[in-house]
Amino acid sequence: MAKSTKINLLIVLLLPLFWIGGFLAVSKNPPEKDTPSTPVEGRIISPDFPDSFTFAGEEVPLRNFEVKERLDREIVVNTYWHSSTILMVKRATRWLPVIERILKEEGVPDDFKYIAMIESNLTNAVSPKGAKGFWQFLKYTGKKHGLEINKCVDERYHVEKSTKAACSYLKNAYEMFGSWTLAAASYNMGEAGVEKQLERQKADNYYNLVLSDETSRYIFRAIAAKIIINDPEKYGFYLNEEDLYPPLEYYEVPVNHSIKHLADFAAKHGYNYKILKMYNPWLRENYLSNKRGKIYKIKFPVHGSIHVIE
């Protein structure tokens, strides 16, 4: 047998011994365990869990293991769904103050701002079923609660007006069910749907209902958003102040007439059509038909608050 062949054979025979020896050495002297308290630096851990919690002033029964695990699921999902959650944190500084003010004026608990978060992630989203805007109103429901929806104007895309419409819906639902948690659930599945399930299952609260996966997760998604938004670093989201989206500074121009072309109207105020649409997404056409002389308030950015490409 050649000398090189003997050497190769010896290496093959000795390798398992080295591997076993190394494994035993590591097993006898394992490294000290450094358990992180937050999911940072690429470490995957189970996120921190609250000892107790409320939604809209109503207790979440975390002593029930099934309820606790449903909330745990949503905290884990939002902690590790990085792109969606980090955008939620960024947008919160721009839009939550707007929503908070209206909720307070309308007498709706502040926690409902997190319903807007889970409905649209604070964007003018459009669902496959045709629900639109921050609050995801369907056309019929939006009109029922006072929103103008037609070819030229769709106030589902108007943050302030759609928030007021959501408050109208929620206050009606609260009167029906006597519970803000059930009112929130009805925002997802409809008042009739909640009423039917309460009667069918002989239950009197959200947490005891057997519901579709979407509605079963709904309140817990809002609670998870609240938990993370109020302490993002605890869940691994480290953002500087300059990373957060600032509130929009604007002034309003009242209009009680039709506008033939919104691009010309924008130009008269020193802006282009894109900026006008950005601040007024509820204007759906490039013109405004206003035969009845209704007063619309069209927003323009405060001069100098944004840089406009000429």
N, C-alpha and C positions, 0 to 999 in steps of 0.2 A: 504494500500500500504506500502511495506517495506521501511524503512528509506533509505537504499542504493539505491533503485529504484528511490525515490524522488530526491536524490542528482544527480543521473545520468541524470534524466529528466531536472533538473534545468540547468545543464551544457550544454546540447544540446540546450536549449532555449536561453541561454546567449551567446553562441559562435558567432552567426551571429552578435550580437550587438558589441562584442569586435572587430570583423573583420571590420565592417563598421566604427567604431570609429577610428581604426588604419589607415584605408585608408584615412579618412577625415583629420586626423592629418598630414599624409604624403603629401596629396594634398595641404594643407594650407602652409606647410613649406617644399617645395621640396629641395633636396640637391643642392648645387651649381654645375652647369654643368661644367665639366672639359673636354673641347674639345681638344683632342690630335691633334698635327700637323703631326704626322707620325703614321703609323699603327704598333705600338709596344705594348708590354705587353698584347697581346691577344685582343686588342681593334680593332674592325672592323670599318674602316672608308673609305670614298671615297678618294683615293690617290690624291695627289696634281697634278694639271694639268697646263701645260705650257701656257703662254699667246700667244706665237708664236713659230713656229718651222720650220726648213727646213730639207729636205733630199737631200743629195748630192748637196747642194747649191741651191736647188729649193724649193720655198715656199710651205708649206702645208696650204691650205686655211681653217684655223680653224674658220673663220667667217661663214662658211657654217656649220649649226648645224649638218647635217648628217655626214660630215667629222669629226667634233669634237667628235661626239658620237662613231664613229668607232675607233678613237684613244683612247678614254676613255675606251672602252671595253678592248683593248689590255693592257693598263696600269693596269687595275684592274686584269685581268687574270694573268699577270706576277707578280704582287705584291703579290697575294694570292696563286699562284701555287709555294709554297715555295721550294719544293725539286728541281724542275727543274731550278728555277731562282738562287737559291744559288749555284748550281753546275756551272751554266753559269758564275756567278761572280768569282768563284774559278778558273775556267779554263781560264778566260780572261787574267790573268797575264802571263800564259804560252804561249798562242797561238796568241793573238792579235798582239804582237810586230812582230811576223813572218809575219803575213798577212799584217799588216800596211806597212812594208818595201816594199813588192812586189807591193802592190797597188800604192805606191808612185812612184816606179821605172817604172811602166807600165802606169802611167798617169790616173789612175782610182780614183775617189773620195774616201776618207777615209771611208765614211759612209758605203761602201759596205762590210766592215768587219762584220757589223751587219746582212747582208744577210747570211753569213756563219754561224752565231750564230743561226738564226732561221731555217736554213736548217738542221742542224745536232747537235745543241747545242755543237759545237766544239768537236765532236767525229767522228770516222770513222763508221758512221751509214750506215745501209742498209735498203732501203725502200721496201715496198711490190712490187713495180714496178721494182726493180732492180737497182735503183739509189744508188750510193755508195760514201763514203768519206765525208770529211768536206763540199764539195760543191755539193754533191749529183748529180754527173754526171751519165747519162745513157751511156751505152757502145758506141752507135753511136755518140752521141754528144761529148763524151770525146775524141774519136779518131779523130773526125773532128777538134778539137782544140788542137791536137798535143800530146795527151796522149797515151802511149804504154799500150795496154790492151791485155794480152794473158794468157796462163795457168800459166806461171811462174811469170809474172810481171803485176801488175795492178796499174798504176800511179794515179788512182783516189784516192788511199790511201796515196799518197805522198803529204803532205801538201803544200810544196813549188811549186811543178809542177802543182798540181791541182788548186792552186791559180792563177798561170800564165794562165792556160787554161780558168779559169773563167774570167780573165781580157780580154782575147782574145774574148770571147763570148760577154762580156759587151760592149767592144769598137765597135764591129761590130753592136750591137743592137743600140748603141747611134748614130752611123752614119745613121742608118736606120730611127730612130724616132726623133732624135734631142732633146731627153729628157732622162736624167739619170733615172728619175722615171719610165718612160715607158720601158726603158732598163731593170730595175729591175723587173718590172711586167712580161716582156717577159722571164726572167730567170725562172719564175714559170710556165708560160703557153705557152711558145714558141713564137718566133718572128711571125710566121704565124698566131697564135691565136690572138695576139695583133693587128696585121695589119688588120685582118678580122673584129675584133670588132670596131676598129676606123672607118673603112669604113662603116660597117653596121649601126652604131649608129651616124654617122656624128659628131664625137667628135674629139677633138685634145689633150686631156690630160687624165691621169689615173683617176683623181678624178671625172670625169664626165661619166665614163664608168660603165655600168651594167655588172658585171662579176660574175663568180662562187664565192661561199663563200670563198674558199681557196685563190684565187687571190685577191678578194676584201679586205681580211684581211692582205695580204702579206706585203705590204709596212708599214702598221700600226704596225705589229708585229716587224718589224725591228726598227721602230722609238721608240717603247716602250722599246725594248732592249737597245737602245742607251740612252734613258732617265734614265733608272734604273742603267745601268752600270756606268754612269758618276756621279751618286749621290746615291749609294745604301742605305746609312743610311736614306735618306729622305723617302725611301719606306720600311723601317723597316728591312733592312739587315745589321746587325752589325757583321763584320768579322774582326778578328785581322790579322796582316800581316802574321803570321805563318799559318793561315787558308788557305791562297791563294797558288795555285800550282805554284812552281817556274819554270822558263824556263829550258829546257833540255840542259845540257852542253854536247857537243859531238865533235868528230873529224871524218873525212871521210877517208875511204880507197878506192881508185880507183881500179876497177876491169875490165879487158878487156878480160876475159876468162870465160869458164864455171866453175861452182863449183859443184862437185859431191855431197857433203853433207854440207849443211850450218851449221849443228851442229859442224862438224869438223873445218870448217872455223872460227866459233865463238870462239871455244876453243883455236885456235892458237893466238887469240887476247885477251885471258884472260877472255872470257865471255861465258855464256851458250846460247843455242838456243833461249830460251824465251826472253832474253835480246835483242838478235839480232832482233827478230821479233817485239819486242816492239818499237825499234827505227827505224825499217824498215818494216812497215806493208804492203808496196807495194810488198814485196817479198811473193808470195802466195804459193809456194811449199817449200819442204825441200831441194831443189836443185835449181841451176840457169843454164838454158841452154842459151849459148851465142855463137852461131856458127859464128856470123858476127863480133865478136870482138868489140862490142859496149862498151863504157866506162860507167860503173855504179859506183856511189859513195855510198858506204855502210857505214852507221853511226854506231859508237860505242860510248858509254858514256865515257867522260873524266874520267880517273882512279881516284877513290876517290869521284866522284860526286854522286855515288849511292852505297848502300850496297847490295852486291850480296850474296845470300844464297848458300853456297857451298854444 
